[in-house]
Each structure stands twice: as structure tokens, then as C-alpha cells.
Amino acid sequence: MTNLVPIGRALISVSDKSGLIELSRALAGYGVELISTGGTSNMLRAAGLKVRDVAEVTGFPEMMDGRVKTLHPNIHGALLALRDDDEHLLAMAAHGIEPIDLLIVNLYPFEETVAKGADHATCIENIDIGGPAMIRAASKNHRFVTVVTDPSDYGTLIDQLKAHDGATSLGFRQKLALTAYAKTAAYDTAVSTWLAGQIKEPFPRNRSFAGTFRQGMRYGENPHQRAAFYTDGSRREGVATARQWQGKELSYNNINDTDAAFELVAEFAGGAPACAIIKHANPCGVGQGASLREAYLRAYACDQTSAFGGIVALNQPLDAETAEEIVKIFTEVVIAPGASEAAREIFAAKKNLRLLTTGGLPDAKSPGWAFKQVAGGFLVQDRDFAGLPDLKVVTKKAPTAAQMEDLLFAWKVAKHVKSNAIVYVKDGATVGVGAGQMSRVDSTRIAARKAQDMAEALGLAASPTIGSVVASDAFFPFPDGLLTAAEAGAVAVIQPGGSMNDDKVIAAADEAGLAMVFTGQRHFRH
């Protein structure tokens, strides 16, 4: 294969013009002929560079509001011709096609246009046609053509020209071709996803997802697994949009757990100060309080052992008082909408503690997609964004106003606990969490046992489950799980209902003197 290929002619057509003048001057310094379109050519001329218009190369003016300008054999033949194929060379000579050795293109800002809330017609006009066509042509012919689609690669291109006296290497062209094909694939994904939304088609015949490389990682969940972090362009507040103030680079597990923590605490947006502490993607404590410090302390009290080395998420900007409490134990990550300067100074003494700020909370009720890989494919579903359900009291005893407040708190937390999920709550804080068990009865027992550990750690006279409420993410198939919660001291229950044995479960609740409400809504999380 051809290795070094000198660049004689370059076609430049970009919407993002950052860094372009410097690159174009470098190209001109190697005697490269510059060809360009519209606003790009005007900018280059204004900078004192000599430029040929695409219209001069094609023999046709730009037309149809710029929709047609580069879709021409003099452009695509110049990009696609194999320089070592005699028939291709004869065809170029016969039709007056001169080779193009370098293509610099970035695409119309479609995603940015959609994000700004532009109308349908404006979004359509920002779907690039000529750009992707040229990129794909140049990428296919990367044996001879260099294609650059990202301004971040301009510096590397200049380094290549310096190292090879105005030429590029095959390895460099191959990497750029890979980047280019991924770019057009992501672009088409953005357009198809938008169009599916426009026509309200939730599950189109073909579904694709795209991501932009954010960072590499030392390893994945385990040291033998390779991993990287990609962003999807949705700009949902969270770990993908956060600013990291300090601490070492986030690991795969850090990012997974931090996302789980922040999505949970977002359930309490606009309410009292709230804190969630996550360990291995499950909450080990969630609390609300009159202050952020109190919320943190109440979350920490639920399971002090598991909180060690955990992830702390806050629904309000971190303040100094809360920071002073957090640094008393080892914590991996703290994520919050913001952080005061005083809080950041306190954290600065803990070099390994990562502090992330996001500028806001994600909307827990906003729609979106979640997907999971399985052998041979992947599952796609709505994000679990359902709001609070219409509650139905099904027992003789109705919960008090205070109990109902705790029931709703427990229900929000149970949504973020791995199934089978059981959550005990008392006075606006979790006091026992049972997660990920094959039996709902086991989850109920584990959560009650956690509460006993909490009582021992805090020196309480009795388990905090006494007088608590309990949430179950799915229905109780039999009375046994509910009765286990009652034995632990729970006085009110929130669950979806819908079991064949609902009547038996309700009767058991009445006999035990429990208040119980049905939500008609399940929150499995596998």
C-alpha cells in the first residue's frame, strides 16, 4: 500500500471555522492549492490566502440555496480516483478532473440547531448532504486522500506535514478515515433519532446509538476489562456534563455509581435539602433535612459501614458545613449542582476525593431512552421517568399525613434500588435498604437487619424500623413479605399491587393493623 502521499490540492468546506486560518497558512506554506466554498472561501481570502471557488472547479454555480455545490464528478472523481489505476487516471485526464489530496470538512450543526429548539424547516435545512458524501468518498480512498473532520486534528495534520515534508502517512490517513466514518454515522444517528421523534415513532426499523469519546480508563469493572467513557450529546446534567474540581480520574465504576447517585437525588429537586449515598449502584442511605449537613448525616446514619468509600450526591450546592462532615470518612466522589469556595477549600486537603459540579439537576420526569446489551442485540426502553402515581388506599386504616410523606419518599428511593427492592423509611430518611435479592422476603429481612445494625451503630434502644413505613418496588406475591415488614415494626406500606393474591395481602395487612396504598406502578430495576 502507498505510505507517504504528498498533498497538492485541498478542498476546505467547514461550518466550524476555528483554527482554520492557521491550518490554511500551513498548507499554503507547502504550496498546497486551496479550494473552498461560500463563507469559508471569503474568510480565507480576507486572511490574505489564495483560494479557488468550488464553482470554478465544477463549472457550475452554487444553487438551490447552497443545497447543490459539491455534488459533482469534478469533486467526487477527484476524491475517489485511485492514483495507481491506469483506467482511473485516463478517465481523470479525459474529463479534466484534477485530484484532491486533502479534504477538510465539518458538517452543518444539526444537533446544535435541534438543541436550540429551532423549527422543523430550519432543522431540515441543517441536514448536511454534500459534506457526508465527500467525507465518505475521501475516507473510502484513504490510500491516497487525507480527510479531516474535526478541528482538534488540525495540529496533528500540521505535525504530519512537518515530519514528512508536506505529505501524510498511511497510518495517519487510516486513523482519520476511521474518525470520519464514525462522524458521519453519528450524524446520521442524530438525524434519524430526531426524525423518529418528529413523527412519534418510538421504535424505528433500525435503531442506532452514537457517542463521542470522552476519556479512556485504566480498566472497566475489573482490571482485565478494557473501558472508555463516551458522551451521547444529550447534555443531561450529570457526570457527563460535570466539571471535576479535584481528585484522580474517574474510573468505570465511579462513573456508573455517580450517575446512579445523581439520578436518585434528582428525585428530590426543588424540595428540602437531600443527600443520597451510593455503593455499587445501590443506595445505602438517603436522607432529607433542614440543611444539607443534616440530610447528609441522616443518609450516612442508615448504613455507616457501606457508606465508607461510597458516592455522595446532593440536590443543592455543597456548603462548607456539609463538606466538613463528608471529609470525616473516605469518600470516592461527591457530585452536586455546585460547591462554595469554602467547601472546595475543605476538600482540597483530600487529594483523592473527586468533586464534581454540574450546574443543575437532571429532570427526573423527562423522557429518554435506556438500553442494555444482550447476546446478539440490545434491549431499548423508555427511561423510568414516570412521576408520582395516583395512590389508592386499600386497607381499612389509612396512612397519616406524616406516614404518607414518608411513603412517597420511600417510593422515590425504591425506584433506584436493584430488584427485588425493599426500603424502610422513617421521618424523611432511609433506615434499611434491601436490594437485588431473588426473593422479596429476603430483601425485607436484609433491610430489617441493616436497620438493626444502624441501631447498634447509633446506640439506639430499638430498631428504627419500629414505626417506619416500607416501600416495595413490585407487588407482594404472598403475604409473607409484608408480614416480615410488619414484624420489623413497619406501620404503613406502599407497593404497586396487581398480584393474584392482592386480596390475601390486603387482608393480612388489615389483620396486622397496617395502612397500605397501591400505586398501580412498578419500578423493577435489573
Protein Blocks (a to p, Z undefined) as FASTA:
>chain_A
ZZbdcdfbdcdddfblghklmmmmmmmmnopacddehjlmmmmmmnopacddfklmnopa
ceehhlamklcfklmmmmmpcfkbfklmmmmmmnopacdfbdcdddddfklmmmnopafk
lmmmmpcfklmmmmmmmmmmmmmpccdfbfklmmmmmmmmmmngopacfklmmmmmmmmm
mmmmmmmmmmmmmmmmmnopabgfbdcdddddfbdcfbdfbmkbccddddehlopacjkl
pccfbdcdddfklmmmmmmmmmmmmmmgoiacdddddeehiafbdcddfbfklmmmmmmm
mommlmgopacddfbdcdfklmmmmmmpccfbdcdfbdcfklmmmmmmmmmlccddehia
cdfkbgcddddddehiacdddddfbccdddddfbfbdcdfklmmmmmmmmmmmmmpccdd
ddddeehiafbdcehiabfklmmmmmmmmmmmmmmmnopabdfkgopacddfbdcfbfkl
mmmmmmnopabdcdebhifklmmmmmmmmmnopacddehiacddZZ
